[in-house]
Amino acid sequence: MPSLFRFLTVVAVIAGIIYGIIFALANFVNPKPREITVTIPADKFLKK
């Protein structure tokens, strides 16, 4: 039974580290805004 508690503790610590990394990426990394130009072919506008 102690090995089960040790395993669950290790899994909980790893999950906490992953959650912390995702939280830090979501809050402290800012993407660079840039303009995007998309060309649409003329046949997309023609009604059939």
N, CA and C atoms as a LAMMPS dump frame, in Angstrom:
ITEM: TIMESTEP
0
ITEM: NUMBER OF ATOMS
144
ITEM: BOX BOUNDS ff ff ff
-5.0000000000000000e+02 5.0000000000000000e+02
-5.0000000000000000e+02 5.0000000000000000e+02
-5.0000000000000000e+02 5.0000000000000000e+02
ITEM: ATOMS id mol type element x y z
1 1 1 N 0.814 -1.211 0
2 1 2 C 0 0 0
3 1 3 C 0.855 1.272 0
4 2 1 N 2.004 1.295 0.678
5 2 2 C 2.821 2.518 0.615
6 2 3 C 3.305 2.836 -0.802
7 3 1 N 3.519 1.794 -1.62
8 3 2 C 3.959 2.077 -2.988
9 3 3 C 2.849 2.756 -3.796
10 4 1 N 1.598 2.447 -3.493
11 4 2 C 0.483 3.12 -4.165
12 4 3 C 0.462 4.597 -3.8
13 5 1 N 0.643 4.91 -2.526
14 5 2 C 0.674 6.314 -2.102
15 5 3 C 1.858 7.04 -2.717
16 6 1 N 2.993 6.372 -2.82
17 6 2 C 4.172 6.979 -3.436
18 6 3 C 3.898 7.252 -4.91
19 7 1 N 3.287 6.299 -5.591
20 7 2 C 2.95 6.472 -7.006
21 7 3 C 1.98 7.632 -7.197
22 8 1 N 0.928 7.677 -6.389
23 8 2 C -0.048 8.766 -6.513
24 8 3 C 0.577 10.116 -6.205
25 9 1 N 1.508 10.145 -5.258
26 9 2 C 2.195 11.393 -4.938
27 9 3 C 3.049 11.857 -6.114
28 10 1 N 3.765 10.932 -6.735
29 10 2 C 4.595 11.281 -7.894
30 10 3 C 3.72 11.765 -9.041
31 11 1 N 2.614 11.091 -9.293
32 11 2 C 1.702 11.515 -10.37
33 11 3 C 1.123 12.902 -10.061
34 12 1 N 0.765 13.153 -8.803
35 12 2 C 0.217 14.458 -8.43
36 12 3 C 1.262 15.559 -8.591
37 13 1 N 2.5 15.283 -8.235
38 13 2 C 3.563 16.287 -8.388
39 13 3 C 3.814 16.586 -9.86
40 14 1 N 3.86 15.559 -10.695
41 14 2 C 4.065 15.761 -12.131
42 14 3 C 2.901 16.545 -12.731
43 15 1 N 1.675 16.218 -12.332
44 15 2 C 0.507 16.954 -12.829
45 15 3 C 0.553 18.417 -12.384
46 16 1 N 1.001 18.661 -11.157
47 16 2 C 1.127 20.035 -10.67
48 16 3 C 2.167 20.817 -11.442
49 17 1 N 3.282 20.175 -11.777
50 17 2 C 4.318 20.857 -12.552
51 17 3 C 3.805 21.187 -13.946
52 18 1 N 3.109 20.256 -14.579
53 18 2 C 2.553 20.502 -15.911
54 18 3 C 1.519 21.621 -15.863
55 19 1 N 0.681 21.618 -14.84
56 19 2 C -0.316 22.677 -14.694
57 19 3 C 0.367 24.031 -14.502
58 20 1 N 1.42 24.06 -13.718
59 20 2 C 2.158 25.308 -13.5
60 20 3 C 2.792 25.827 -14.774
61 21 1 N 3.335 24.931 -15.593
62 21 2 C 3.934 25.348 -16.861
63 21 3 C 2.876 25.92 -17.795
64 22 1 N 1.732 25.258 -17.879
65 22 2 C 0.652 25.756 -18.746
66 22 3 C 0.137 27.098 -18.245
67 23 1 N 0.001 27.254 -16.933
68 23 2 C -0.451 28.526 -16.355
69 23 3 C 0.539 29.641 -16.672
70 24 1 N 1.832 29.35 -16.522
71 24 2 C 2.848 30.362 -16.798
72 24 3 C 2.853 30.748 -18.276
73 25 1 N 2.727 29.766 -19.164
74 25 2 C 2.687 30.081 -20.588
75 25 3 C 1.464 30.919 -20.949
76 26 1 N 0.341 30.624 -20.327
77 26 2 C -0.891 31.352 -20.652
78 26 3 C -0.857 32.783 -20.139
79 27 1 N -0.151 33.028 -19.044
80 27 2 C -0.21 34.355 -18.436
81 27 3 C 1.012 35.236 -18.689
82 28 1 N 2.158 34.655 -18.96
83 28 2 C 3.375 35.46 -19.046
84 28 3 C 3.978 35.541 -20.441
85 29 1 N 3.474 34.782 -21.403
86 29 2 C 3.994 34.83 -22.767
87 29 3 C 2.981 35.557 -23.634
88 30 1 N 3.408 36.651 -24.241
89 30 2 C 2.517 37.443 -25.087
90 30 3 C 2.867 37.21 -26.546
91 31 1 N 1.891 36.842 -27.375
92 31 2 C 2.171 36.663 -28.801
93 31 3 C 2.379 38.016 -29.48
94 32 1 N 3.175 38.023 -30.551
95 32 2 C 3.409 39.249 -31.305
96 32 3 C 2.254 39.447 -32.287
97 33 1 N 1.514 40.55 -32.188
98 33 2 C 0.441 40.789 -33.159
99 33 3 C 1.035 41.168 -34.522
100 34 1 N 0.428 40.68 -35.579
101 34 2 C 0.87 41.006 -36.924
102 34 3 C -0.319 40.937 -37.868
103 35 1 N -0.171 41.607 -39.002
104 35 2 C -1.249 41.621 -39.982
105 35 3 C -1.162 40.376 -40.852
106 36 1 N -2.315 39.877 -41.238
107 36 2 C -2.386 38.698 -42.092
108 36 3 C -3.207 39.056 -43.322
109 37 1 N -2.667 38.77 -44.488
110 37 2 C -3.371 39.002 -45.744
111 37 3 C -3.693 37.655 -46.361
112 38 1 N -4.981 37.449 -46.647
113 38 2 C -5.424 36.2 -47.248
114 38 3 C -6.075 36.521 -48.573
115 39 1 N -5.59 35.905 -49.637
116 39 2 C -6.21 36.118 -50.944
117 39 3 C -7.251 35.029 -51.182
118 40 1 N -8.43 35.467 -51.609
119 40 2 C -9.534 34.544 -51.876
120 40 3 C -9.748 34.499 -53.378
121 41 1 N -9.769 33.321 -53.969
122 41 2 C -9.987 33.232 -55.423
123 41 3 C -11.351 33.802 -55.818
124 42 1 N -11.412 34.374 -57.031
125 42 2 C -12.646 35.017 -57.5
126 42 3 C -13.778 34.023 -57.668
127 43 1 N -13.48 32.764 -57.949
128 43 2 C -14.574 31.801 -58.166
129 43 3 C -15.326 31.484 -56.888
130 44 1 N -14.815 31.861 -55.756
131 44 2 C -15.549 31.67 -54.485
132 44 3 C -16.74 32.636 -54.394
133 45 1 N -16.666 33.764 -55.114
134 45 2 C -17.732 34.758 -55.037
135 45 3 C -18.828 34.526 -56.089
136 46 1 N -18.527 33.739 -57.12
137 46 2 C -19.508 33.524 -58.179
138 46 3 C -20.571 32.545 -57.737
139 47 1 N -21.838 32.903 -57.99
140 47 2 C -22.943 32.009 -57.653
141 47 3 C -23.14 31.018 -58.784
142 48 1 N -23.422 29.802 -58.424
143 48 2 C -23.626 28.773 -59.457
144 48 3 C -25.097 28.464 -59.631
